[in-house]
Structures are given as structure tokens and as C-alpha cells.
Amino acid sequence: MSILTTTSSEFFEAKYRGGTDPWNFAANAYEQARYRTILRALSPGRYQHAWEPGCSVGVLTEQLAGICEQVDACDFAQSAVEQARVRCAGLPGVSVYCASLTEDAPIAMFDLVVLSEIGYYFTAEEWHDQVARIAHALQPGATLLAAHWLGHSPDHIQGGDAVHAELLACPRLLLDHSERHEQADSGFRLDRFSVRAGKYA
């Protein structure tokens, strides 16, 4: 039997087969608090075109639509995409499709990228490559926001702090805002960056 890696669509499809919202994004109090923190960290901005890879069932996608003219959201699992499409069906400007973070996307067209609970499914080397790819493709002045749980899971290859350390080390990203929320289940951290002008190695 083959081993399902955390960067395979089959890994996530298996999660959704066990429950329509396996992480309880729609109702969990921790998740709702994290979404409120994300929206507050992006306020009072109004964004033209956002990208949310790893959107799952679209709970955050729905909320991002309130501050963005357009939202492109994607997920590895077709089952999640179908749920997200239903959730966001009445929202103009929202597009949900099946793809992974590693697949080609027109990154330069976005002025907001939200990386929420996604980075720790990659190895350190893979995450380094993805951060560099995204940061160097974004236009100067664009916003990148990352929010990740700080606890431990057998599904996670890296911890949340390691995920954010890679973002902080990227020379093209300028840290604008940082929050760390500690709680019984280890909490989460949020960092918001702007993209610098010029070329960086």
C-alpha cells in the first residue's frame, strides 16, 4: 500500500472522506477566533484580487470576499472545493478551483495572498522554494499574510514557528504586523508582510 504524503491530493481527500469538514473550520471557536484575527489584521484595507491556496471548505474565503473585489481560492481536494463552491455560490467575484500551492498561478496579478494553515505540510526545503516563488512573483506593495497553529500534529512536517521563520527570512518580504496568540492548545501566530520593490536574491 502506498503512503499518502501531506503534499498529495489523496492525503487530503482521505481526510474529507472521514467528515465533510474534518477540521471543523465552520464551527470551532478557535478557528472562528483565528479568522477574526486575520480579518482584523487586514483591516481597514480593501484589496482588488486575493489568492487563498488551501481554502478547504471556504469558510475564510467567504469572509475574505467582504474585503476583496475578487478572491481566487483553491484546494488540493476536490471534495473541499465542491463544499467551498456551495458556500460561496452567492458571492460575486469569488472563484474556487482545484489546484495545489505548488501548481502555477498568476501570482503577479494578486495584491493579497493569504497562507492559512498550509505551510507545515511541506518539508523545510519545499516551503523555502514556495516562499521564494510567491514573494518574487508578487508585485511591490502587495500584501502577504500568514497564520498558522503553533501546536503539534502527526500530519505536520514542520511547526508553525518554523513556517513563519522562513517567511521572515525572505528578503523581499517586509514585516508590517505580527501577533502571537497563546492558549491551551498552543494558539497561533500571524504575520503580515508587504512586498518590497527591487530584486533580492
N, C-alpha and C positions, 0 to 999 in steps of 0.2 A: 504494500500500500504506500502511495506517495505521501510525503509530508507536505502539508499546506503551509507555505511561508506567509508571513504577515504582509508581503507585498504582492500577493496573488489575489485575483478576484474570487477564487474558490474559497479562500480562507474567510472572506467576509460574507460570501453567500451562505456558508455554513452557519455563521452567526445568525443571519436573518431567518434561516430555516428553523432555528430554535425559538424564535419570537419575532414578531413584526417590528418591535423597537427594542432590540436586545440590550441597549444601554439606557433605556428609559429616558431618552432625551426630552420627550414631550411632557413628562410629569415630575421627574426627580427634582427635589428642591435645590440640590447642589447645582444641577445643570441650569436651572432657571436663574439662579444667582449668578452663574458664570456668564450667561447670555446678557443679563442686565449690566454686568461689569463691562463686557465687550461693547455694548451699545453706548454706555456712558463714556468709555474711553475714546469712542469715535465721534462723540458729540462736541460741538454743535455743527460739525461738518456735514456737507451734502456732497455725495460722490456721484460721478457720472456713470462709472462702469466698474462693478466689483466682480471679483472672482473668488469663489469659495470651493476649493477642492476638498473632497472628503466630506460632502454635505450630509451624508446619512439620510435620514427621513425628512430633512428640510426644515427643522424647527428654527434653527438660526437663519437659514435662508429667508424664511418668511419675515423675520424681524429685520434683516438687512434691507429688504425691499422698501422698508419705511424711510430709509435714509439714502437710498441709491436710485438713480434713474433706471439703471439696468443692473441685473445680477445674473452672472453665469455661474451655475453651481454644477458640480459633477461628483460622482461617486463610483467606486470600483464595482459595487454590487448592483446589478440590475434591479433586484428586489427593493433596495433602498431608493433607487431612482424613481421607481414607479410610485412609491409612497410619497416621495417629495413632490412629484408632479401633481398628485392629487391635492396635497396640502397647499401648494402654491398656484393652483389652477386659475384662481380668480385675480391673480396679481399681474398687472401689466409690467412688461419689462423683465420678467423672470424666465430664464431658460435653464432647464435641468437636463443633463445628459450623462451617459455612462462613459466614464474615462477615469484614468488614474492621474495622480500628480505628475508622474514621470512621462506621460504622453505629451506630445506637442500641444501647446496652447498659444494663442496670440497674445502673449503676456504684455507686450508693449502697449496694447490698447487699454489696459486697466489702470485706473488711478487708485484702486484699493484691492489688496489681496489679503484674505483672512485665512490664516493657517490655524485651525482649531482642532485640537486633539488628533493630530495626524503625524507629527514629526517622529514620535517614538516608535513607530512601526518600521522605521528604516535603520539600517546599520549606520554607524558614525560616518563612514565613507560615503554611503549613499546620500545621507542627509546633507553632508558638506556639498556634494555635487548639486543637489536640488536647490539649496540655498543660493549657491553661486549662480546657477542658471536663472533663477527667478529675479534675484537682485540686479543682475547685469542686463536683463531684458527689460526691466521696468524703466519708464521714463523718469527723469529727475522731477522731484516733487510728489511722486506717488507715495501712497501710504501702505505699509505692510504691518499687519497686526497678527501677533501670535499669542495663543492662550492654551496652556497645557496643564493637565493634572500633575501633581507632584508625588502621588502615591506610587505603588508598585503593583504590577500585573504580570503574570506569566506570558501574556501576549505582547508585552512591550520589550523591545530590544534595548532601548535607551530610557533614561529617566527624563522627566520634564526639564530639569535644570540643564542637563547636557544638550537637549534640543535647543534651548534658548542661548546657551553659551556659544553655539555655532552661529546663530544669528548675530549675536553681539560681536563676534569676531570678524564678521563680514565687513570689509572696509567701505563698501558702497552704502551701507545702512547706518543712518544716524539715529540713535535712540532719542525719542521725543518724550516718552512716558513709560513708566514701569510701575507695576503693582504686584504685590505678593500677598496672597490670602491664605493664612494658615488656619487649619481647622482639624477636627478629629480625624478625618480621613485623609489628611496631609494637605488638603487645599489645592490651590492652583496658582500659577503665575501668568502675568500678562505683560507683554512688551509691545509698544507701538513705535514703529520706525518710519522715518521719511527717507526717500532715496536721494542721495547726493548727486549733484551734477559732476561731470567729468568721468574719466576712466580710471578704474582701480584694478589692480592685479587680483 
